[in-house]
Amino acid sequence: MSYQYRSRSWWWRLIPIAIALVSAGVLMVRGCQEGPGGRNQIVAFGPEEEARLGAQAFREVLSESKVVRSGPLPERVQRVGRRLAVAAESDNYRTHFKLKPEKFVWEFQVVDSKQVNAFCLPGGKVVVYTGILPVCETEAGLATVMGHEIAHALAHHGAERMAHQQLAQIGQLAVASSFSDLDPQQRRQILSLYNVGSQYGLLKYSRDHESEADYLGVVLMAAAGYDPKEAVRFWTRMDKQSGGSRTSEFSSTHPSHETRVRDLENWQPEAKSFFNKVTDRPNGQVRLDR
């Protein structure tokens, strides 16, 4: 009798896991596409929906921020942004990274804020915070930051990250349902172990996205006519700006500064091949504080 009970209990626990596997499989099949470099990529929604959400978020950010509408800084951000946009849509760049042709509606805005940050929302909506400009120092440094952020949008990292989160949530629900008959303390322990594992799995995906954006970004800035060596200098300055603080790379959403600098050094020959083909190079050493 006890054997029959254990048998039913075992199969009962498998039911939520089976449902989760089917749900995850549907999401993976429906969202599977070719990502940068031809790698397999799973996204939560398509480019049109992603661009619509990006435009909506862009409007919300601007409505809640102090936007710098005129002056030399917005002009420089616009100038660098336009060059990067042209390079991003070029056949040479897209073919190199196996990116599908897409038409972004580019917008570049500067927000007066102490945040040392910038971002590019899906569809080509770029925001640069004034707090990062002292670290950029020059237009080439600015191209490093904007190229990296634009690369996130080109690679559809937002939609991919959303898919990863959905898969983690499906797994969490399956674990919670499978062990719903246990006492609360045992359930908390099991869910805690699952959450820790999924958290570090998502952190790994985030670091991979950052490294991929570094890679696509340094080549993009070079294709726009900015010396890719400036990317190495920018991250060296960013390391100093952080005050030498260190977080374990394993528990971080971003690669360490040392990793980034090493990788950017390794990508220099590839980026230089794009840079050398540009005949109308801008003066990347123009300082942003002038």
MILOMI-870438 format. One record per residue: x, y, z of N, C-alpha, C, O in turn; residue in three letters. Coordinates in steps of 0.1 Angstrom, whole numbers, padded with zeros to 4 digits, always signed. Each point is the difference from the previous one (the first is absolute). Layout:
! MILOMI-870438
XYZXYZXYZXYZALA ...
END
This chain:
! MILOMI-870438
+0008-0012+0000-0008+0012+0000+0009+0013+0000-0003+0009-0007MET +0013-0010+0015+0009+0012+0001+0007+0002-0013+0003+0011-0005SER +0000-0023-0002+0007+0001-0013-0009+0007-0010+0005+0009-0008TYR -0018-0012+0007-0009+0006-0009-0001+0015+0003-0001+0008-0010GLN +0001-0005+0022-0001+0015+0004+0012+0007-0005-0002+0011-0006TYR +0013-0017+0008+0013+0007-0005+0000+0001-0015+0004+0010-0005ARG -0009-0020-0002-0001+0000-0014-0009+0011-0005+0004+0007-0010SER -0016-0005+0016-0009+0010-0004+0006+0014+0003-0001+0009-0008ARG +0008-0008+0019+0006+0013+0004+0011+0004-0010+0001+0011-0004SER +0007-0021-0001+0010+0002-0009-0005+0006-0014+0005+0009-0005TRP -0015-0016+0000-0006+0004-0012-0007+0013+0001-0001+0009-0009TRP -0005-0006+0021-0007+0012+0002+0010+0012-0001-0003+0011-0005TRP +0015-0013+0010+0010+0010+0000+0005+0003-0014+0004+0011-0004ARG -0005-0021-0005+0005+0002-0014-0010+0008-0008+0004+0006-0010LEU -0017-0005+0014-0009+0006-0009+0003+0015-0002+0000+0005-0011ILE +0002+0003+0022+0004+0014-0002+0013+0002-0008+0001+0009-0008PRO +0008-0018+0010+0013+0001-0007-0002-0003-0015+0005+0007-0009ILE -0014-0016+0006-0003-0003-0014-0007+0012-0007+0003+0003-0011ALA -0012+0003+0019-0007+0012-0006+0010+0011-0002-0001+0007-0010ILE +0010-0005+0019+0010+0010-0001+0009-0002-0012+0003+0009-0007ALA +0001-0022+0005+0008-0003-0012-0007+0003-0013+0006+0005-0009LEU -0019-0008+0009-0008+0003-0012+0000+0015-0003+0002+0005-0011VAL -0005+0002+0022-0001+0015-0001+0013+0006-0004+0000+0009-0009SER +0011-0014+0015+0013+0005-0004+0003-0003-0014+0006+0008-0007ALA -0010-0020+0003+0003-0004-0014-0007+0008-0010+0005+0004-0010GLY -0018+0000+0013-0008+0009-0009+0007+0013-0001+0001+0006-0011VAL +0003+0000+0023+0007+0013+0000+0013-0001-0008+0003+0010-0008LEU +0004-0020+0009+0013-0001-0007-0002-0002-0015+0008+0006-0008MET -0018-0014+0004-0002-0002-0014-0006+0013-0007+0005+0005-0010VAL -0014+0001+0017-0006+0013-0005+0009+0011+0000+0000+0009-0009ARG +0009-0008+0019+0009+0011+0000+0014-0002-0005+0009+0009+0001GLY -0006-0021-0007+0013-0003-0005+0003+0008-0013-0008+0001-0009CYS +0020+0005+0009+0004+0007-0012+0016+0000-0001+0006-0004+0010GLN -0001+0009-0021+0015+0001-0001+0004+0013+0006-0004+0011-0004GLU +0013-0012+0014+0006+0012+0006+0013+0004-0006+0004-0005-0011GLY +0003+0015+0017+0013+0005-0005+0009-0012-0002+0002-0009+0009PRO +0006+0010-0020+0009-0011-0003-0006-0013-0004+0007-0010-0001GLY -0020+0009+0000-0007-0012-0004-0003-0009+0012-0005-0011-0002GLY +0007+0016+0014-0003-0008+0012-0016-0001+0002-0007+0009-0005ARG +0003-0020+0011-0014-0002+0003-0005+0010+0011+0007+0002+0010ASN -0018+0004-0012-0005+0010+0009-0015-0002+0002-0007-0002-0010GLN +0003+0003+0023-0014-0001+0003-0005+0013+0005+0005+0005+0010ILE -0015+0001-0016-0006+0013+0003-0014-0001+0004-0007-0009-0004VAL +0002+0018+0013-0013+0000+0005-0010+0006-0010-0012-0004+0000ALA +0016+0013-0009-0009+0006-0009+0008+0004-0012+0013+0001+0000PHE -0020+0002-0011+0007+0004-0013+0004+0014-0001-0003+0008+0010GLY +0010-0004-0020+0006+0013-0001-0010+0012+0000+0002+0010+0006PRO -0014-0012-0012-0010+0010+0000-0005+0003+0014-0002+0012+0004GLU -0002-0023+0003-0005+0002+0014+0011+0006+0009-0002+0008+0008GLU +0015-0013-0010+0011+0005+0007+0002+0015-0002+0002+0008+0009GLU -0003-0003-0022+0002+0014-0003-0012+0008+0006+0002+0011+0005ALA -0014-0016-0005-0011+0007+0005+0002+0002+0016-0003+0011+0005ARG +0007-0021+0001+0002+0001+0015+0012+0009+0003+0000+0008+0009LEU +0010-0008-0018+0011+0009+0002-0004+0015-0002+0005+0008+0008GLY -0013-0005-0018-0004+0013-0002-0009+0005+0012+0001+0012+0004ALA -0009-0021+0001-0008+0004+0011+0008+0003+0013-0002+0010+0007GLN +0012-0018-0005+0009+0002+0012+0008+0013-0002+0003+0007+0009ALA +0001-0005-0022+0008+0012-0003-0008+0013+0004+0005+0009+0006PHE -0018-0009-0010-0008+0012+0003-0002+0001+0015+0000+0012+0005ARG -0001-0023+0002-0002+0001+0015+0013+0006+0006-0001+0008+0009GLU +0012-0013-0013+0013+0005+0006+0001+0015-0003+0004+0007+0010VAL -0006-0003-0022+0002+0015-0003-0010+0008+0008+0003+0011+0004LEU -0015-0016-0002-0011+0008+0007+0004+0002+0014-0005+0009+0007SER +0013-0018-0001+0003+0000+0014+0015+0005+0002+0004+0000+0012GLU +0002+0005-0022+0014+0004+0001+0002+0015-0005-0008+0006-0006SER +0020-0001+0010+0004+0013-0004+0008-0001-0013+0012-0002+0001LYS -0019+0004-0012+0007-0002-0013+0007+0012-0004-0005+0011+0000VAL +0017-0012-0005+0008+0011-0005-0003+0001-0015+0004-0008-0008VAL -0011+0019+0005-0005+0001-0014+0009+0007-0009-0001-0002-0012ARG +0010+0011+0017+0008+0008-0009+0014+0001+0006+0002-0002+0012SER +0007+0007-0020+0014+0002+0004+0010-0010-0006-0005-0008-0008GLY +0017+0009+0011+0011-0008-0006-0002-0015+0003+0003-0008-0008PRO -0007+0005+0020-0001-0015+0004-0010-0007-0008+0004-0011-0006LEU -0016+0015+0005-0010-0007-0009+0005-0001-0015-0002-0010-0006PRO +0008+0021+0002+0005+0000-0014+0011-0011-0002+0000-0007-0010GLU +0009+0006+0020+0010-0010-0001-0005-0015+0001+0004-0009-0007ARG -0014+0008+0016-0006-0013+0001-0008-0004-0013+0001-0011-0005VAL -0007+0021-0001-0007-0002-0013+0010-0004-0011-0003-0009-0008GLN +0014+0016+0008+0010-0002-0010+0006-0014+0001+0001-0007-0010ARG +0003+0003+0022+0005-0013+0002-0010-0011-0003+0003-0010-0006VAL -0015+0013+0011-0011-0010-0002-0003-0002-0015-0003-0012-0004GLY +0002+0022-0004-0003-0001-0014+0011-0009-0007-0003-0008-0008ARG +0015+0010+0011+0011-0008-0006-0001-0014+0004+0002-0009-0008ARG -0005+0006+0021-0002-0014+0004-0012-0006-0006+0001-0012-0004LEU -0012+0019+0002-0012-0005-0006+0003-0004-0015-0005-0011-0004ALA +0012+0019-0003+0003-0003-0014+0009-0012-0001-0003-0009-0008VAL +0013+0008+0017+0008-0012+0000-0008-0013+0004+0003-0010-0006ALA -0012+0012+0016-0008-0012+0004-0009-0005-0011-0003-0012+0000ALA -0001+0020-0009-0009-0004-0010+0007-0003-0013-0006-0004-0010GLU +0019+0004+0010+0008-0003-0012+0000-0015-0003+0000-0008+0010SER +0001+0005-0022+0000-0015-0004+0013-0006+0005-0001-0012+0005ASP +0012+0019-0005+0013-0006+0004-0001-0004+0015+0005-0011+0003ASN -0010+0020+0005+0000-0003+0015-0010-0011+0002+0003-0010+0008TYR -0015+0011-0013-0010-0010+0003+0003-0014-0006-0002-0010+0007ARG +0008+0010-0018+0005-0013-0006+0011-0007+0009+0000-0012+0002THR +0008+0021+0003+0012-0005+0008-0006-0008+0012+0006-0010+0005HIS -0017+0016+0002-0005-0006+0012-0013-0008-0003-0006-0005+0010PHE +0003+0002-0022-0012-0007-0004-0013+0006+0006-0008-0008+0005LYS +0007+0021-0005-0011+0007+0005-0010+0002-0011+0004+0004-0011LEU -0017-0006+0013-0010+0002-0010-0002+0015-0002+0000+0007+0009LYS -0003-0003-0022-0003+0014-0003-0012+0004+0008-0011-0006-0001PRO +0012+0017+0008-0011+0006+0008+0001+0015-0002+0010+0006-0001GLU -0022+0001+0001+0000+0014-0001-0004+0006+0014-0012-0001+0003LYS +0021+0006+0004-0002+0007+0012-0004+0014-0002+0004+0007-0009PHE -0013-0002+0018-0003+0014+0000+0008+0007+0011-0003+0000+0012VAL +0015+0005-0016+0010+0004+0010-0004+0013+0006-0005+0010-0006TRP +0007-0009+0019-0001+0013+0008+0011+0000+0010+0003-0010+0007GLU +0003+0022-0005+0011+0001+0010-0003+0012+0009-0001+0011-0005PHE +0001-0014+0018-0004+0011+0010+0011+0000+0011+0005-0010+0004GLN -0003+0022+0002+0009+0002+0011-0009+0003+0012-0009+0009-0001VAL +0011-0015+0012-0007+0002+0013+0010+0005+0010+0010-0006+0003VAL -0014+0017+0003+0008+0006+0011-0002-0008+0013-0010+0001+0006ASP +0020-0009-0003+0000-0008+0012+0014-0004+0004+0009-0001-0008SER -0008-0002+0021+0013-0004+0005+0003-0015-0003+0011-0005+0003LYS -0021-0002-0008+0002-0014-0003+0011-0002-0010+0001+0006-0011GLN +0008-0015+0014+0011-0004-0009-0005-0011-0009+0003-0012+0002VAL -0011+0016-0012-0008-0010-0007-0004+0005-0014+0000+0012-0003ASN -0004-0022-0005-0006+0003-0013-0008-0013-0004+0003-0010+0005ALA -0012+0011-0014-0007-0012-0005-0006+0003-0014-0002+0011-0004PHE -0001-0022-0002-0007+0000-0013-0011-0010+0001+0002-0012+0001CYS -0014+0017-0002-0012-0008+0000-0003-0006-0014+0005+0005-0010LEU -0012-0016+0010-0003-0006-0013-0006+0009-0010-0008+0009+0003PRO +0013-0010-0016-0005+0009-0010+0009+0012-0002-0003+0008-0009GLY +0013-0006+0017+0010+0010-0003-0002+0013+0009+0004+0011-0005GLY -0010-0012+0017-0002+0011+0008+0011+0001+0010+0001-0008+0010LYS +0008+0018-0011+0012+0001+0008-0001+0012+0010-0004+0011-0004VAL +0008-0014+0016+0001+0011+0010+0014-0001+0006+0005-0010+0004VAL +0001+0022-0003+0013+0002+0006-0001+0009+0012-0005+0011-0001VAL +0009-0016+0013-0001+0009+0012+0013+0008+0001+0011-0005-0003TYR -0012+0017+0007+0011+0009+0001+0011-0005+0010+0011+0003-0001THR -0015-0011+0010+0009-0005+0010+0011-0009-0005+0010-0002+0006GLY -0012-0004-0018+0010-0009-0006+0009+0008-0009+0011-0005-0004ILE -0014+0017+0000+0008+0008-0009+0014+0003+0005+0010-0001-0008LEU -0008+0004+0021+0014+0002+0004+0009-0012-0001+0012+0001-0002PRO -0018-0013+0003+0008-0013-0002+0002-0002-0015+0011-0005-0004VAL -0020+0009-0004+0002-0001-0015+0012+0009-0004+0008-0004-0008CYS -0008+0016+0013+0010+0011-0003-0001+0005-0015+0000+0012-0002GLU +0000-0021-0008+0001+0004-0014-0012-0006-0007-0007-0008+0005THR +0006+0012-0018-0011-0005-0008+0003-0015-0003-0010-0008-0001GLU +0022+0004+0000+0003-0015-0001-0004-0008+0012-0005-0011-0001ALA +0007+0017+0013-0005-0006+0012-0015-0001+0000-0005-0010+0004GLY -0001+0020-0008-0015+0000-0002-0004-0010-0009-0010-0007+0002LEU +0017+0005-0014-0003-0010-0009+0001-0014+0005-0007-0009-0003ALA +0017+0007+0013+0001-0013+0007-0012-0003+0007-0006-0011-0001THR +0001+0020+0009-0012-0002+0008-0013-0002-0009-0007-0010+0002VAL +0005+0019-0011-0012-0001-0009+0001-0012-0009-0010-0007-0002MET +0022+0003-0002+0001-0012-0009-0004-0012+0008-0006-0009-0005GLY +0011+0008+0018-0004-0011+0008-0015-0001+0002-0005-0011-0001HIS -0001+0022+0004-0014+0000+0003-0008-0003-0012-0010-0008+0000GLU +0014+0013-0012-0007-0003-0012+0001-0015-0004-0009-0006-0005ILE +0021+0001+0009+0002-0015-0003-0010-0008+0007-0005-0011-0005ALA +0001+0015+0018-0010-0008+0007-0013+0000-0008-0007-0011-0001HIS +0003+0022-0005-0012+0001-0008+0001-0008-0013-0010-0008-0004ALA +0021+0009-0002+0002-0008-0013+0000-0015+0003-0005-0008-0009LEU +0009+0004+0020+0001-0015+0004-0013-0004+0006-0002-0012+0004ALA -0008+0021-0001-0013-0004+0006+0002-0006+0014-0007-0010+0003HIS +0016+0015+0004+0003-0005+0013-0011+0001+0010-0002-0008+0009HIS -0006+0019-0010-0012+0002+0008-0010-0011-0001-0005-0005+0010GLY +0001+0002-0022-0009-0011-0003+0005-0013+0004-0007-0009+0005ALA +0020+0007-0006+0007-0013+0004+0000-0001+0015-0003-0011+0005GLU +0006+0022+0002+0000-0001+0014-0014-0002+0006-0001-0008+0010ARG -0009+0013-0016-0014-0002+0004-0003-0015-0002-0007-0006+0009MET +0011+0000-0020-0003-0014-0002+0007-0009+0011-0006-0009+0005ALA +0018+0013-0001+0008-0008+0010-0008+0001+0014-0001-0009+0007HIS -0004+0021-0005-0007+0002+0013-0013-0008+0000-0004-0005+0010GLN -0003+0005-0022-0012-0008+0000+0002-0015+0002-0007-0007+0006GLN +0018+0002-0012+0004-0014+0002+0003-0003+0015-0004-0010+0005LEU +0011+0020+0001+0003-0002+0014-0013+0000+0009-0001-0008+0009ALA -0009+0016-0013-0012+0001+0007-0008-0013-0001-0007-0005+0009GLN +0007-0001-0022-0007-0012-0002+0006-0011+0009-0007-0008+0005ILE +0020+0007-0005+0007-0009+0009-0004+0001+0015-0002-0009+0007GLY +0002+0022-0003-0004+0002+0014-0014-0005+0003-0002-0006+0011GLN -0007+0009-0020-0014-0005+0002-0001-0015+0001-0007-0006+0008LEU +0015+0000-0017+0000-0015+0000+0006-0006+0013-0006-0009+0005ALA +0017+0015+0000+0005-0005+0012-0009+0003+0012-0002-0009+0008VAL -0005+0020-0008-0009+0003+0011-0012-0009+0000-0004-0005+0010ALA -0001+0002-0022-0012-0009-0001+0004-0015+0003-0007-0007+0006SER +0019+0003-0010+0004-0014+0002+0002-0003+0015-0002-0012+0004SER +0006+0022+0004+0003-0003+0014-0010+0007+0009+0003+0004+0011PHE -0015-0001-0016-0010+0007+0007-0005-0008+0013-0006+0006+0009SER +0008-0019-0009-0005-0008+0011+0010+0000+0012-0003-0006+0011ASP +0015+0011-0013+0010+0000+0011-0003+0011+0010-0008+0009-0003LEU +0014-0010+0014-0002+0011+0010+0006+0013-0004+0010-0001-0008ASP -0014+0012+0012+0004+0013-0005+0015+0002+0001+0006+0006-0009PRO +0001-0011+0019+0014+0002+0002+0008-0008-0011+0009+0005-0007GLN -0013-0017+0004+0006-0008-0011-0002+0006-0013+0009+0001-0008GLN -0021+0005+0005-0003+0006-0012+0009+0013-0002+0005+0002-0011ARG -0004+0005+0022+0008+0012-0001+0015-0003-0003+0006+0007-0008ARG -0001-0018+0014+0014-0004-0003+0002-0004-0015+0009+0004-0006GLN -0019-0012+0001+0001-0004-0014-0001+0012-0009+0008+0001-0010ILE -0018+0007+0012-0001+0012-0009+0012+0009+0001+0004+0007-0009LEU +0001-0006+0021+0012+0009+0002+0012-0005-0008+0007+0007-0007SER -0005-0021+0007+0010-0006-0008-0002+0003-0015+0009+0003-0007LEU -0022-0005+0003-0003+0003-0014+0003+0014-0004+0006+0003-0010TYR -0011+0006+0019+0002+0015-0004+0014+0004+0000+0004+0008-0009ASN +0004-0014+0018+0015+0004-0001+0006-0005-0013+0007+0007-0006VAL -0011-0019+0002+0006-0006-0012-0005+0008-0012+0008+0003-0009GLY -0021+0001+0008-0005+0007-0011+0006+0014-0001+0002+0006-0010SER +0000+0000+0022+0005+0014+0001+0014+0000-0006+0003+0009-0008GLN +0006-0018+0012+0013+0000-0006+0000-0004-0014+0009+0004-0008TYR -0019-0012+0003-0001-0003-0014-0003+0013-0008+0005+0002-0010GLY -0014+0006+0016-0004+0012-0007+0011+0010+0000+0002+0008-0010LEU +0006-0008+0021+0012+0009+0000+0010-0003-0010+0006+0008-0007LEU -0005-0021+0004+0010-0005-0010-0005+0005-0014+0008+0005-0008LYS -0021-0006+0005-0006+0005-0012+0002+0015-0001+0004+0005-0011TYR -0005+0002+0022+0002+0015+0000+0014+0003-0004+0003+0009-0008SER +0007-0016+0014+0014+0003-0003+0003-0004-0014+0008+0008-0007ARG -0014-0018+0002+0002-0004-0015-0005+0011-0009+0006+0004-0010ASP -0018+0002+0014-0005+0011-0008+0009+0012+0000+0002+0007-0010HIS +0003-0004+0022+0009+0012+0001+0013-0002-0008+0004+0009-0007GLU +0001-0021+0007+0012-0003-0008-0003+0000-0015+0008+0006-0008SER -0020-0011+0004-0004+0001-0014-0002+0014-0004+0004+0004-0011GLU -0009+0004+0019-0002+0014-0003+0013+0008-0001+0002+0009-0008ALA +0008-0013+0017+0013+0006-0001+0006-0004-0014+0006+0009-0006ASP -0008-0021+0002+0006-0005-0013-0006+0007-0011+0007+0006-0009TYR -0021-0006+0008-0007+0006-0011+0003+0015+0000+0001+0007-0010LEU -0001-0001+0023+0002+0014+0001+0013+0006-0004+0001+0010-0007GLY +0010-0017+0010+0013+0005-0004+0002-0001-0015+0007+0009-0006VAL -0012-0019+0000+0000-0001-0015-0009+0011-0006+0004+0006-0010VAL -0015-0003+0016-0009+0010-0005+0006+0014+0001-0001+0007-0010LEU +0008-0004+0021+0006+0013+0001+0011+0002-0010+0002+0010-0006MET +0005-0021+0003+0011+0000-0010-0006+0002-0014+0006+0007-0008ALA -0017-0014+0005-0007+0001-0013-0005+0014-0002-0002+0005-0011ALA -0001+0003+0022-0004+0013+0000+0011+0010-0001-0002+0012-0002ALA +0015-0017+0002+0011+0009-0001+0007+0004+0013+0008+0009-0001GLY -0011-0015+0012+0006+0003+0013+0010-0010+0003-0003-0012-0001TYR +0015+0016+0006+0011-0009+0003-0005-0010+0011-0003+0004+0011ASP +0003-0017-0014-0005-0010+0010+0009-0001+0012-0004-0005+0010PRO +0016+0010-0011+0009+0000+0012-0006+0009+0011+0004-0002+0012LYS -0012+0011-0016-0006+0009+0010-0009-0008+0010-0003+0004+0011GLU -0002-0015-0016-0009-0009+0009+0008-0005+0011-0005-0001+0012ALA +0017-0003-0014+0009-0005+0011+0003+0012+0009+0000-0002+0013VAL +0003+0014-0018+0002+0011+0009-0012+0004+0008+0001+0003+0012ARG -0013-0004-0018-0012+0003+0007-0002-0009+0012-0002+0005+0011PHE +0004-0018-0013-0003-0010+0011+0011+0001+0011-0002-0003+0012TRP +0014+0008-0016+0011+0002+0010-0004+0012+0009+0002+0000+0012THR -0008+0010-0019-0005+0012+0008-0012-0004+0009-0001+0005+0011ARG -0007-0013-0016-0012-0005+0007+0004-0008+0013-0006+0001+0010MET +0017-0008-0012+0005-0008+0012+0005+0010+0011-0002-0002+0011ASP +0009+0012-0016+0005+0010+0010-0012+0008+0006+0000+0003+0012LYS -0010+0000-0020-0012+0007+0005-0007-0007+0011-0006+0006+0009GLN +0006-0020-0010-0007-0008+0010+0007+0000+0013-0005-0006+0010SER +0017+0012-0009+0007+0001+0012+0007-0013+0004+0004-0002+0011GLY -0002-0007-0021+0007-0012+0002-0008-0011+0007+0005-0010+0005GLY -0019+0013-0003-0008-0010+0006-0002-0012-0008+0000+0001-0013SER -0001-0013+0019+0000-0012-0008-0012-0009+0005-0002-0001+0012ARG -0005-0004-0021-0011-0010+0002+0004-0013-0007+0004+0001-0011THR -0006-0012+0017+0002-0013-0006-0007-0001-0013-0012+0003-0001SER +0019-0006-0010-0006+0000-0013-0011-0011+0000-0010+0002-0007GLU +0012-0013+0014-0010-0011+0000-0013+0005+0005-0011-0005-0004PHE +0010+0015+0013-0012+0005+0006-0004+0013-0005-0008+0007+0006SER +0014-0003-0018-0003+0013-0006-0007-0001-0013+0001-0011-0007SER -0009+0021+0003-0007+0000-0013+0010+0004-0011-0003-0002-0012THR +0015+0008+0015+0009+0004-0009+0014-0007+0001+0003-0004+0011HIS +0004+0003-0022+0014-0005+0002+0008+0010+0008-0003+0012+0001PRO +0014-0017+0005+0009+0009+0007+0007+0010-0010+0000-0003-0012SER +0004+0014+0017+0007+0009-0009+0013-0006-0006+0003+0002-0012HIS +0003-0010+0020+0012-0007-0006-0003-0009-0012+0007-0001-0010GLU -0018-0007+0012-0005-0008-0011-0004+0008-0012+0004-0004-0011THR -0011+0015+0013-0004+0008-0011+0012+0006-0008+0001-0001-0012ARG +0009+0006+0019+0012+0005-0006+0007-0010-0008+0005+0002-0011VAL -0003-0014+0017+0007-0011-0006-0007-0004-0013+0006-0002-0011ARG -0020+0001+0011-0007-0004-0011+0000+0011-0011+0002-0004-0012ASP -0003+0016+0016+0001+0011-0010+0014+0001-0007+0000+0003-0012LEU +0010-0006+0020+0013-0001-0006+0001-0011-0011+0006+0001-0010GLU -0012-0013+0013+0000-0011-0009-0008+0003-0013+0003-0005-0010ASN -0013+0013+0012-0009+0004-0012+0005+0011-0008-0005+0004-0011TRP +0016+0002+0015+0006+0012-0007+0003-0003-0015-0004+0008-0009GLN +0011-0019+0005+0003-0002-0014-0013-0001-0009+0000+0006-0011PRO -0010-0012+0016-0013-0001-0007-0006+0013-0002-0005+0004-0010GLU +0004+0004+0021-0005+0013+0000+0008+0010-0009-0006+0008-0007ALA +0019-0009+0008+0009+0008-0009-0003-0002-0015+0002+0009-0007LYS -0005-0021+0004-0003-0003-0014-0012+0008-0005+0000+0004-0012SER -0009-0001+0020-0012+0008-0004+0005+0015+0001-0004+0008-0009PHE +0011-0004+0019+0005+0013+0001+0008+0005-0011-0001+0011-0005PHE +0010-0020+0000+0009+0004-0011-0008+0002-0013+0006+0006-0010ASN -0018-0011+0009-0007+0002-0013-0008+0013+0000-0005+0004-0011LYS +0004+0003+0022-0007+0013+0001+0009+0011-0005+0011+0002+0006VAL -0016+0005-0016+0008+0011-0005-0004+0014+0006+0009+0009+0000THR -0021-0008+0004-0005+0013+0006+0000+0000+0015-0011+0002+0006ASP +0022-0005+0000+0000-0002+0015-0002+0013+0007+0006+0011-0004ARG -0014-0011+0014-0002+0012+0008+0012+0002+0010+0008-0009+0002PRO -0007+0021+0004+0010+0002+0010-0005-0005+0013-0007+0007+0007ASN +0011-0019-0004-0005-0007+0012+0006+0006+0013-0005-0003+0011GLY +0015+0011-0012+0007+0006+0012-0007+0013+0004+0006+0006+0009GLN -0016-0001-0016-0007+0012+0005-0006-0003+0014-0007-0009+0002VAL +0011+0018+0007-0004-0002+0014-0015+0005+0002-0004+0009-0006ARG -0003-0017+0015-0014+0003+0002-0002+0012+0009-0011+0005+0000LEU +0021+0000+0007-0002+0011+0009+0004+0013-0007+0001+0011+0007ASP +0000-0011-0020+0003+0013-0007-0012+0003-0009+0001+0011-0007ARG 
END
